[in-house]
Structures are given as structure tokens and as C-alpha cells.
């Protein structure tokens, strides 16, 4: 399999506090990897290090054979290859839905507005939001905002999509509509790295589940193995607590 991203000996400290310790893992093309673990285990920090919203303290992030932490690497170009979906949507409130999905393409990828609109409409259709193109974010529900945020990230046609607990800010009845869209993306073979507390979703959709605790990867494997037959005591304790 072709690694899209290969993370080697990654560490991250905030002052004296070591949040990530010697993290090694990779994401293959077309793979859906779900990262699970309790709050404070380092999951979101890992995701933020992958797209360099946080600067790792040590280690390597290999993308297409190049360590993007090398001084001379173009971080900006690398970031355009990663779609990021946040907990809090982070939409541009002064833009309507369509322009939210166009602005990155025209400004960063230098696409014409006409081409950008075609791409935006394609992905707004994928997430079921094409009829809301003129709405402003404040007119949308949380679930609709998150679907627009997914379409906006997809409009950049990234190599990998990163999701940081995309349902944690949503009301329970809206969670399902967002997870449904993410399931569809998995079915069409999109490469995804997802930090989530939705265990049923991870069980159903992930090719691989990574369990983190205390800034380390405790265990990783296919959902069947992690959920039904974990080898580590810490994994068993976490799942017992969360699935009870």
C-alpha cells in the first residue's frame, strides 16, 4: 500500500508538558483511520501536528517521500493537500455557503471563479447541501454547517481529509446526518484520518482503529480486534468505561 502520510517518532511538548511521545503510524491511500481515546490523550494534538497547526517538537512527517518538517519544505503547499474539518465548523460567517466553498480554491489554488463554482457544487451535492448555496452560516443548523465545512474541505480536492471530533459540537439528532456523509466518503475511497468519540461509527467505517492514552499509541488494529479482542489492559478499561 502507498503511505499518504508516514509519521515517525513524533513528539510534542508544551513547555515541560509532553503531550505526544514517540508516535509512529501511517495512513495509506484510501484508508479510513479512526483515533479513539479519552480527553487529554493527545488525539487532537496529533491531528493538529499532522497539518502543522501545531509545530511538532521532534520526529518526522513524511508526505510523498519528503519530510515536511525539514526547514526548506513548503508548508503552505503541503497544507493545501490536507482537508481539515474542525469541531466548531470555522465557516466564514460573512460568506454564503457557495462562497465558503469557492474562496479557498480561488485564493489558494488560483482557480477561476467559474471552475471553483463547478467543484464547489459537485461537493455540496455530495453532502446534500446544494439547495442552500445562498444561505449564510447563521441560517443553518449545526449539522448543516458541518456538512458545508466538509464540502469546503473537499472542494480543495485534498489527498487526505482530517476530522477533529466533527460531531462533538452537535446536538444528538444532527450527529447522524454528519456521520452518514462521512460514511459515504469512506465508501467512495477517500483517505480519512478521524479523531472521534463515536465508537459505533469507528466500528462500522474504520479500516484501522488507533487507541491513544497519555500521549502514546497504546494499541492499533482492525475494528474487530480493537473492540472485540483488545490485547492491552488500558484499551480494555477504556472500552469498558465508554461502551457500558
C-alpha positions as CSV (number, residue, x, y, z in Angstrom):
1,X,0.0,0.0,0.0
2,X,1.1,3.6,-0.7
3,X,1.5,5.6,2.5
4,X,-0.1,9.0,2.1
5,X,1.4,10.2,5.4
6,X,4.0,8.5,7.4
7,X,4.6,9.7,11.0
8,X,7.9,8.7,12.6
9,X,8.9,9.3,16.3
10,X,6.7,12.3,16.5
11,X,6.7,14.2,19.8
12,X,5.1,17.4,21.0
13,X,5.6,19.3,24.3
14,X,4.0,22.5,25.6
15,X,6.7,23.8,28.0
16,X,7.6,20.9,30.3
17,X,4.4,19.0,29.5
18,X,4.9,16.3,26.9
19,X,1.6,15.7,25.1
20,X,2.8,13.3,22.4
21,X,5.6,10.8,22.9
22,X,7.4,8.9,20.1
23,X,4.3,8.5,17.9
24,X,4.7,6.2,14.9
25,X,2.0,5.4,12.4
26,X,1.0,5.9,8.8
27,X,-2.1,6.4,6.7
28,X,-2.4,4.5,3.5
29,X,-4.2,5.7,0.3
30,X,-7.9,5.0,0.6
31,X,-7.7,4.1,4.2
32,X,-10.0,5.3,7.0
33,X,-8.2,5.5,10.3
34,X,-10.1,6.4,13.5
35,X,-8.2,7.6,16.5
36,X,-10.0,7.0,19.8
37,X,-9.1,7.7,23.5
38,X,-10.3,9.8,26.4
39,X,-10.0,13.6,26.6
40,X,-6.4,14.7,27.1
41,X,-4.9,11.6,25.5
42,X,-3.3,13.7,22.7
43,X,-5.6,12.8,19.8
44,X,-6.4,16.3,18.7
45,X,-2.8,17.5,19.2
46,X,-1.7,14.7,16.9
47,X,-4.1,15.7,14.2
48,X,-3.0,19.4,14.6
49,X,0.6,18.3,14.3
50,X,-0.2,16.4,11.1
51,X,-1.4,19.5,9.4
52,X,1.1,21.7,11.2
53,X,-1.4,23.8,13.1
54,X,1.0,22.8,15.9
55,X,4.7,22.5,15.3
56,X,5.9,19.1,16.5
57,X,8.8,19.2,18.9
58,X,10.6,16.3,17.3
59,X,10.2,13.5,14.7
60,X,9.4,13.3,11.1
61,X,6.2,13.6,9.0
62,X,6.8,12.0,5.6
63,X,4.5,13.1,2.8
64,X,5.2,11.8,-0.7
65,X,8.7,10.7,0.3
66,X,9.7,14.1,1.8
67,X,10.0,15.1,5.5
68,X,7.7,18.1,5.6
69,X,9.4,19.2,8.9
70,X,12.6,20.0,7.0
71,X,13.4,23.7,7.1
72,X,13.2,24.2,3.3
73,X,9.9,22.4,2.8
74,X,6.9,24.5,1.6
75,X,4.4,24.1,4.5
76,X,1.8,26.1,2.7
77,X,1.8,23.8,-0.4
78,X,1.6,20.8,1.9
79,X,-1.4,22.2,3.8
80,X,-3.4,22.6,0.6
81,X,-3.2,18.8,0.3
82,X,-5.0,18.2,3.6
83,X,-8.6,18.9,4.2
84,X,-9.4,19.8,7.8
85,X,-12.8,19.7,9.4
86,X,-13.0,21.1,12.9
87,X,-15.4,20.7,15.9
88,X,-16.6,24.2,15.6
89,X,-17.1,24.3,11.8
90,X,-15.0,27.5,11.3
91,X,-17.0,28.7,8.4
92,X,-16.7,32.3,7.1
93,X,-19.8,33.9,8.6
94,X,-19.8,36.8,6.1
95,X,-19.8,34.4,3.1
96,X,-22.7,32.3,1.9
97,X,-22.5,28.6,1.6
98,X,-21.3,28.6,-2.1
99,X,-18.6,31.3,-1.4
100,X,-17.4,29.4,1.6
101,X,-16.6,26.5,-0.8
102,X,-15.1,28.8,-3.5
103,X,-12.8,31.2,-1.6
104,X,-10.0,28.7,-0.8
105,X,-10.0,27.5,-4.4
106,X,-9.7,30.9,-5.9
107,X,-7.3,32.4,-3.3
108,X,-5.0,29.4,-2.6
109,X,-5.3,27.1,-5.7
110,X,-5.8,30.1,-8.0
111,X,-8.7,28.6,-9.8
112,X,-11.1,30.8,-11.8
113,X,-14.4,31.5,-10.1
114,X,-16.2,29.6,-12.7
115,X,-14.1,26.4,-12.3
116,X,-14.2,26.8,-8.5
117,X,-18.0,27.0,-8.6
118,X,-18.3,23.7,-10.5
119,X,-16.1,22.0,-8.0
120,X,-18.0,23.5,-5.1
121,X,-21.4,22.5,-6.5
122,X,-20.1,18.9,-7.0
123,X,-19.2,18.6,-3.3
124,X,-22.2,20.5,-2.0
125,X,-24.2,17.9,-3.8
126,X,-22.2,15.1,-2.2
127,X,-23.0,16.4,1.3
128,X,-26.7,17.2,0.4
129,X,-26.3,21.0,0.8
130,X,-26.6,22.1,-2.9
131,X,-30.0,23.7,-2.2
132,X,-28.6,26.0,0.5
133,X,-25.9,27.8,-1.7
134,X,-27.2,31.3,-0.9
135,X,-27.7,30.8,2.8
136,X,-25.3,32.4,5.3
137,X,-23.9,30.1,8.1
138,X,-26.1,31.8,10.8
139,X,-29.2,30.5,8.9
140,X,-28.1,26.9,9.1
141,X,-28.3,24.2,11.8
142,X,-25.2,22.8,13.3
143,X,-25.4,19.6,11.2
144,X,-25.8,21.7,8.1
145,X,-22.8,23.9,9.0
146,X,-20.7,20.8,9.5
147,X,-21.8,19.4,6.1
148,X,-20.8,22.7,4.4
149,X,-17.5,22.6,6.3
150,X,-16.9,19.1,4.8
151,X,-17.8,20.3,1.3
152,X,-15.5,23.2,1.7
153,X,-12.6,20.9,2.7
154,X,-13.4,18.5,-0.2
155,X,-13.5,21.4,-2.7
156,X,-9.7,21.8,-2.3
157,X,-9.6,18.1,-3.5
158,X,-7.1,17.1,-0.8
159,X,-5.1,13.9,-0.7
160,X,-6.4,13.2,2.9
161,X,-9.2,14.5,5.0
162,X,-8.6,15.2,8.7
163,X,-11.6,15.3,11.0
164,X,-11.2,16.5,14.6
165,X,-14.2,15.2,16.6
166,X,-16.6,16.5,13.8
167,X,-19.7,15.7,15.8
168,X,-18.8,16.8,19.3
169,X,-20.4,20.3,19.0
170,X,-23.6,18.9,17.5
171,X,-27.0,18.1,19.1
172,X,-27.6,14.3,19.1
173,X,-30.2,14.4,16.3
174,X,-27.7,16.2,14.0
175,X,-24.8,13.8,14.6
176,X,-26.3,11.1,12.4
177,X,-26.6,13.3,9.3
178,X,-22.9,14.2,9.5
179,X,-21.8,10.6,10.2
180,X,-23.9,9.5,7.2
181,X,-22.0,11.9,4.9
182,X,-18.6,10.6,6.3
183,X,-19.7,7.0,5.7
184,X,-20.4,7.9,2.1
185,X,-17.0,9.5,1.7
186,X,-15.4,6.3,3.1
187,X,-17.4,4.2,0.6
188,X,-16.0,6.2,-2.3
189,X,-12.5,5.5,-1.1
190,X,-11.5,8.9,0.4
191,X,-8.4,8.8,2.6
192,X,-9.5,9.9,6.1
193,X,-7.9,10.4,9.5
194,X,-10.7,10.9,12.1
195,X,-10.5,11.7,15.8
196,X,-13.8,10.6,17.1
197,X,-15.7,9.5,20.2
198,X,-18.4,7.8,18.1
199,X,-17.5,4.2,18.8
200,X,-20.2,2.7,16.6
201,X,-19.1,4.8,13.7
202,X,-15.4,3.7,14.2
203,X,-16.6,0.1,14.4
204,X,-18.5,0.4,11.2
205,X,-16.4,2.6,9.0
206,X,-12.7,2.4,10.0
207,X,-10.2,0.2,8.3
208,X,-8.0,0.7,11.3
209,X,-8.6,2.0,14.9
210,X,-5.8,3.6,16.9
211,X,-6.2,3.9,20.7
212,X,-4.3,6.6,22.3
213,X,-3.7,7.2,26.1
214,X,-1.3,9.5,27.9
215,X,0.3,10.8,24.6
216,X,1.2,7.4,23.3
217,X,-0.4,4.9,20.9
218,X,-1.3,2.0,23.2
219,X,-2.8,-0.2,20.5
220,X,-3.9,-0.3,16.9
221,X,-5.6,-2.8,14.7
222,X,-8.8,-3.5,12.7
223,X,-12.0,-2.6,14.5
224,X,-12.9,-6.2,15.1
225,X,-9.6,-6.7,17.0
226,X,-9.7,-3.4,19.0
227,X,-13.3,-3.6,20.0
228,X,-13.8,-7.4,20.5
229,X,-10.3,-8.6,21.4
230,X,-8.0,-5.8,22.6
231,X,-4.6,-7.0,23.8
232,X,-3.8,-4.1,26.2
233,X,-5.4,-3.7,29.6
234,X,-5.6,0.1,29.1
235,X,-7.7,-0.4,25.9
236,X,-10.0,-2.8,27.7
237,X,-10.5,-0.4,30.6
238,X,-11.3,2.5,28.2
239,X,-13.8,0.5,26.1
240,X,-15.5,-0.9,29.2
241,X,-16.0,2.6,30.5
242,X,-17.1,4.1,27.2
243,X,-19.3,1.2,25.9
244,X,-21.1,0.4,29.2
